[in-house]
């Protein structure tokens, strides 16, 4: 006979039903607590509690080329002590004849102006023609000369510092760009300090006395020798004090070099000094050095291999 199945008693059935009922009630309570917590968090956020900050990505609008162009265009040319360069026929012609592709144009513009912005080449020319000197106009009537000298000294120091960081070739380039005479009465070339004095005398107070005359018809027959402009004594003294503090740029010859022309030995020597610092000499090769130099100067320097090797050996 098959075994009899055990039947649950009524008491056991009641216990199981109660157990199921209790478990359901506990689950419902847990759900209610979670809902209350979520509602509380929402209410807290509504009252400003524990509100998370929104992080926005930085968009450098101030550094866009459009803003730089606009800043350069909006820059005002302050009236100076001398004549506008556009009112000096020889200087005006020299600036206007300068090709827009010339490296001298941005070089001269950067030296004269220290304003923010990246102007176009045409704007550079227009602003240079409006330039009338970095020294402020002299007050009308009587004025305190000592106060004016102190005011002038600020500008003289600023431009002298910039000028003495250049090498002689760069200073002469600026003189030629502005058509400034850089020779003595005897036709001899000025030294660096004298050339800077002549250039800054002109740029501080532009006038005809510093301009080089190419046309013989403009030279008066009565004068056997051309009269060299006198350097301003006070200004020269201030600049000389600046020259003792300023160290010439160790790479000025490279910076003065026009890309596409064969570099001088002085330019190559400066380049080699930079090359030795930038590259590991244990792994660098002469071939790599020649290729890098050729890229820098814009010409094939394979025929200068012996010179480059010599300079590398000296620096190492």
Residue pairs with C-beta under 8 A, 6 or more apart in sequence:
44 50
45 51
61 67
65 118
68 116
68 117
68 118
69 117
69 118
69 119
69 120
70 117
71 115
71 116
71 117
72 115
72 116
72 117
72 118
72 119
72 123
73 117
73 119
73 123
74 117
75 113
75 115
75 116
75 117
75 127
77 127
77 130
77 131
77 132
78 136
79 132
79 137
80 131
80 132
80 133
80 134
80 135
80 136
80 137
80 204
80 205
80 206
81 132
81 133
81 135
81 136
81 137
81 138
81 204
81 205
82 132
82 133
82 135
82 204
82 205
82 206
82 207
83 132
83 206
83 207
84 129
84 130
84 131
84 132
84 206
85 91
85 92
85 95
85 128
85 129
85 130
85 131
85 132
85 178
85 206
86 92
86 129
86 130
88 206
88 207
88 208
88 211
90 179
90 211
90 212
90 213
90 214
91 178
91 179
91 206
91 211
92 129
94 177
94 178
94 179
95 125
95 128
95 129
95 177
95 178
96 125
96 129
98 104
98 105
98 125
98 177
99 105
100 121
100 122
103 258
103 259
104 173
104 176
104 177
105 121
105 124
105 125
105 177
106 121
106 124
107 170
107 173
107 174
107 177
108 128
108 174
108 177
108 178
109 119
109 124
109 127
109 128
111 162
111 163
111 174
112 128
112 131
112 134
112 203
113 127
113 131
119 127
131 206
132 206
133 203
133 204
133 205
133 206
134 155
134 158
134 159
134 203
134 204
135 152
135 155
135 156
135 204
135 205
136 151
136 152
136 155
138 148
139 148
149 234
152 204
152 235
153 238
155 204
156 200
156 204
156 235
156 238
156 239
156 242
157 238
157 242
159 200
159 203
159 204
160 196
160 200
160 238
160 239
160 242
160 243
160 246
161 242
161 246
163 171
163 196
163 199
163 200
163 239
164 196
164 239
164 242
164 243
164 246
164 248
165 246
165 247
165 248
165 249
165 252
166 174
166 248
166 249
166 252
166 256
167 192
167 248
167 249
167 252
167 253
167 256
168 191
168 192
168 195
169 253
169 256
170 252
170 255
170 256
171 192
171 195
171 196
171 199
172 182
172 195
173 256
174 180
174 199
175 181
175 182
175 195
175 198
175 199
176 182
178 199
178 202
178 203
179 211
179 212
180 198
180 199
180 202
180 210
180 211
180 212
181 198
181 210
181 211
181 212
181 213
181 226
181 228
181 229
182 189
182 190
182 195
182 198
182 199
182 212
183 189
183 190
183 212
183 228
184 190
184 228
185 225
185 226
185 227
185 228
186 225
190 198
193 239
193 240
193 243
194 231
196 239
196 243
197 231
197 232
197 235
197 236
197 239
198 210
198 229
198 231
200 235
200 239
201 210
201 229
201 231
201 232
201 235
202 210
202 211
204 235
209 229
210 229
213 219
213 226
219 226
249 255
250 270
250 273
251 270
251 274
253 264
253 266
253 267
253 270
254 263
254 267
254 270
254 271
254 274
254 296
257 263
257 264
257 267
257 297
259 297
259 298
260 297
260 298
260 299
261 297
261 298
261 299
262 297
262 299
263 271
263 293
263 297
263 299
263 301
265 307
267 297
268 293
268 304
268 307
268 308
268 311
269 311
271 293
271 296
271 297
272 289
272 308
272 311
272 312
272 315
273 315
275 284
275 289
275 292
275 293
275 312
276 312
276 315
276 316
279 288
279 289
281 316
286 305
286 308
286 309
286 312
289 308
289 312
290 301
290 302
290 304
290 305
290 308
293 301
293 304
293 308
294 300
294 301
294 302
301 308
